[in-house]
């Protein structure tokens, strides 16, 4: 059996997990101390935690609490990441933003797996130009989108937009650590197109964009209204 001390936390894996509020975390700790054991196991793959990050941190503080570790088997890190996304999508208290982010993340990873499998197949059957068939990869992405849309009760277009949204969220967090949670919990109120645009902007401009989005929406709206009222001057870009 694995020991608690052998477990690892992966930043990308933990970033997909819905964080608990301070009150929820306190309540979980009180319940664990009262019961003296975990009601749900810590789920791991290759000694890396997939589910149970909060329980793991509490257990490290209280060694008397009994626990169980459940090991999952996946052939790759990507498959483990897909499991996390699906597991989180089963939660009832997701914000619309977080649900969209998770669907986009799942699509990105499943698309990569599909393309890698296609490339492995076509590498053994090269044509006269020694190139992979782009139509095959395109078809694979379509099938992946269709399946995810069916399983999540959305549409192919939604899944495709969700990936762009997820890329924007991750670009925002890379530029300004903490922005991911601010967007996904609704603290940063921005339209989807504004979030998607972050990933398309040059990296050096992204911190400034996130800083602007962190301002109250009413303040941003006033700035936009003020800029549209300014008279046009030749040579000025606005």
Phi, psi and omega in degrees: 000140179291146176263153181301323183293343182270352184281153181233153174248127179259125183304320181291321178295312183293336180292341180273351186273135176293117181286151176274150173288168179301318181294318179295321179294319178297317181295319178299315181296318179297319179296318181294321179292318180296314183280333181075010180199165177273140174274334178238140181286161170276126184261129185226159171223127179054040180068009179255133184288129176258324179211132180116024182299318180291318179297322179299314181295324178290319179300325180293338178272333185231093187289345182281346183286129178283145183215163176231140176245124179254123181266132177256155179243122176225152182276347182203165176299323181298318179294325177295320180294322177297319179300316180300314180300314180296320180297317180291326179294342177280353180284148184272337188260031178281140171286157177304325181294317182291322179297317179297318179300314182294321177295319178296320179293317179299317181296317181302314184289316180294326178295319178298316179298315181298317181291321179296320178294322178295320180293323179294323181290314185286338180293339179269353181224069183282145179271190184295332182268358178061038180231153176287152179283113182295334180295326181294316178296321179297317179296320179298319178296320179298315180297319179296314178301315182298316181294315180295320178299316180296319184285335182255001179068034180240208178231166179299320179298320179298315181299319180294318178292326180297324178295318179295320178297314179300318178298322178294318179297316181291325176294322179295317182289327176293322181283325182218091183310133183103344183293329180305307182293325179297324178285313187287335177264004175087004179294317172272115181259108182214150178290156180305319183297328179290321178291315180299325184294337181298317182293335182275342182282152175302145185303324183290342180267346187296318178302321180293321179296315180295319178301322178293318181290337178286344177290152176305142183301324179299322179291320178294321179295322178295318179297320179295317179296321180293320182292328181284342180273345182292136181293149179286135175236133183301133179090352181266134177257127178214000000 
